[in-house]
Amino acid sequence: MMTMLGKYLMMEFAKAYSLRIMARSFNSNLYKPVYPRHDLMPKQYWEMDHDFKLTKGDYGTQSLDTHQPFSIGFNSFTLAEETLIGAKESRLVEQCHADSNLSHIDAEGKAKMVDVSAKPPSQREAVAKAKIVVGAQAFQLVEAQEMKKGDVLTVSQLAGIMGAKRTGDLIPLCHPVALSSVNVKLQLQREDFSVEITCVAKCQGQTGVEMEALTGATIAALTVYDMCKAVSKQMVIQEVYLAKKTGGKSDIAFEP
C-alpha cells in the first residue's frame, strides 16, 4: 500500500517536472530555477537527479515531521515565481501554437475544425488494418459459422463499411467525406486464433480518407468482439494502424 509520503512525493514530482518541461520547451528564461526557501516550501521534499534517484535523505527513515525542505525533480520554484504562471499563460499558449503543426488548434489553444476550402480536390485512398485475437474456442465457432449471433465475418464487414461512412459523426472535428468506395476484408489467422481486418477507403475531395479507413477497421473489430463475447471475454483488439495513404499533401506507407 502506498504511504501518504509516497503519494505526496509523486504529486510534487509531477508538478515540478511539468514546470521544468514547460520552461525548456517554450522559453528557457520563462521560469528561473532557484534553491528552495524554508519559509516558502512545504515541510518535506526529496532531491532527485536526472536518473530519478534520491540523492538526499533516506526514503525509509525520513519523517513527515522533518522541517528541513528539500527539492524534488529537476528544479524547485518559489511561490512568488509560481504566481507568474497565470500571467504568462497566454504567452505559453501563443508560443505553443506558433511552434506546433497541430491544425486543429487555434491561436487561443482551443479545438477547431480545419478550413479546407482552399485545398484543391484530389484522389485519395487510405488503407487501415486491425487485428482481434478471439481465442481457440471462439475462432472455431467463427470458422464453422456456428456462433449464435450469426455469420461473424459478414456482419462485421458490413459494420466496418457503415462505420467508415459515419466517421464525421463519430470523430468531432472530422469533415463529412463523400466516400467513393469502402472495402472491408476479414481474414481468419489460425496460428494465433485471430481475425485480421483491412479497410480500404477512397474519395475524391479536399480532405480524408485515413480516419474513415481507421474507423472502418476499428468498428469491424468491435463488431467481431460483440458477436463473440458470449463465448469469450478475453479477446484483445490490437494493431490498429494506418498502413497506407495516397493523395492530398503527402503519401504514407507504414508497417509496424
N, C-alpha and C positions, 0 to 999 in steps of 0.2 A: 504494500500500500504506500502510495506516495505521501510523504510527510508534508506538513504545512510549509516547512522550509523549502522543500523541493519545488512545490507549486509556486511559491513566491519567487524563487530564483529563476524558474522558467519564464514567468511573466516579465520580470525585469530584464532578462537577457533579450527576449524578443523585442522589447521596447527599445533598448539601446542599440541592438543590431539594426532595426528598421531605420532609426535615425541616422546611423552611420552610412547605410546603403543610400539613403536619400541624399546625404551630403556628397558622397562620392559620385553619384550618378549625374547630379544636376549642377552642383556648384561646390567646389572644394572649400570655398570660404563661407558657405552659407551657414554652417554650424561649426563653431570653433570648439574643438575638444579641450577640456580643462580637467584639472585634477579635482576630485570630489572635495567638497567643503562639508565640514562636520555639521554645520548648522542648517544645511540645505538638503542633505542626503538622508534617506531612510536609515534605520538603525543597522541593518545587516546587508552587506554586499560581498560579492566574491570577485576576485581578479581572475580573468581568463585570458589566455594567449590566443594566437591565431589558429591553433590546433584544438581549441576548445578544452584546454587542460587548466585545472585550477593551479594557480601559482601562489596564492596567499590563503592562509587558513587551512583548516582540515575539515572536510565535509562531515566526518563522523563526530568531531569534538566541538565544533563551533556552536554557540548558543544564541538564540534569538534575543537574549538579554544583553548581548555584547553591543556596546555603543560606538565601537570603532568602525567608521564607514570604510568600505572598500568599493571598488568599481567593478562592474560586470560587463562583459562584452569587449568591444574594441576600444571604446571611449565612454566617458561619462559626460553629462551635461548638467549645468546648474539649472535650478528652476527659473532663474532670470532668462537664461538663454532659451529654455523651452517655451517661454511665453512668446518668443519671436515666431514660433511655428505658425500660429494663426495669421499674423501679419504678412508672412511671406508665403502663405499657402497658394495665393493666386499666382505668384511668380513661378512656383513649382509646377503648377498645372500648365501654365503657358509654355514653360521650357519643356515639359514632358510632351506636350502636343507638337512643339516645333521639332523636337528630336526624334519623334516616333513616326512610323509609317502606318499607323492604325487609322484607316479611312473611316471607321465607324465612330470616331471620337471627334467632337467639335472643339472649338477654341476654349471652352469652359470645362472640358473634360467630361462632357455628357455624351450619352449614346445618341447617334443619329443614323438616319438612313442615307446611304450614299446616293448622290445625284449622278445618274449615268446618262443623262440626256445628251451630253456632248460626245459620248463614245460612239464610234461607228459600229454598226452591226457586223457580226462575223459568225462564221460557222463554228460551233462549239461542241465539244464532246468530252465527256468525263467517264472514267471507269473507277468504281469503288468496290472494295472487297470486304467481306466479313466472314467470320467463322464462329460456329457454335458447337461445342463439344457436348453431346447429349448422353453419352454413356452406352454401354453394350445393350442393355435391355430396350431402351427407347430406340436405339439405332435399328435393332432387328425388327421392331414393330413398324417403324417408318419405312424400312426397306420392303417389308412384306405388305405394306399399306393396310395394316391391321390396327392402327391407332383408332380409338373410339370416336374421336372428333372428325375423322375422315382422312383424306389424302393430304398429308402434311406438306409435301413439296409443292403441290399445285396451289393450295390455299396460300402458302407463304409467298409464292411467286406473285400471285395477284395482289397480295397485301403490299409487297415491295413496290409494285407499279403504282398502286393507289397512294402509297406514302410519298413517292417521288413527286407525284402530281400535286400533293398538298404541302410541299415544303414551305412555300411562302406563308402558309397559315400556321405552321409549327415553329418556325425559326423567326423570332420577332423582326429582325432587320433584313431578312431576305426579300428580294423582289419577287413578285409573281412572274414566273418564267413560262412562256408559251413553248412547251416541250414538243419537239417534232417526233421523238421516239424515246421509249424506255424499254429496256430489255433486261429481265432479271432471270438468272440461271442459278439453280441449286444442284450441287453435286455431293453425293454421299462419299465419305472417305473412311473406309473400313479400318485402316491402320490405327486411327485414334478415335474411332466412333464419333465422327464429326460431320457437319454439313458445311460445305464451303459455298459462299454466296458471291455472285458477281452481278453488279448492276451497271449497265451502260446507259447513260442519258445523253441526248443530243438536242440541240436547239439552234436556231438562227436568231441571234439577238445581241443586245448590248452588255449583258451580264449572264452569269451562270457558266457551267451547269454542275460544278463539283458538289455543291450542297445537295442538289437533287439526287445525284448518284449516291452520295453518302447516306442520305435519308432513306432511299430505296433499299439499300443493302441492310441498314440497321433495322428498319421496320420488318423486313423479311426475316431477319434473325430473331426479333422479338416474337414474331408470329410462330416460328418454329418452337420457341420456348413455350408459348401459350398452348400450342397443340400437344406438347409432350409433357407438360408439367404434372399431369395426373400420374405419370409413371415415374418421373424423376424430378426431384427438387435440387439436384446438384449439377445442373447444366451450367456451362460457362460460355458467355459471349466474349469473343476476343478478336484481336487483329482487325479492327475496323479501320480502314485507311483508304486514302485516295491513291490509286495505283497509276492513273494516267489522266492528263488533261491537255487538250489542244484547243487552240483558238483564243481570242482575246489578247491580253497583254503579254502572256507568257505561256509556254508549254511546260508540262511537268511529267516526269516518269519516275516512279518510286516503287521499290520493293523492300520491305523491312528485313 
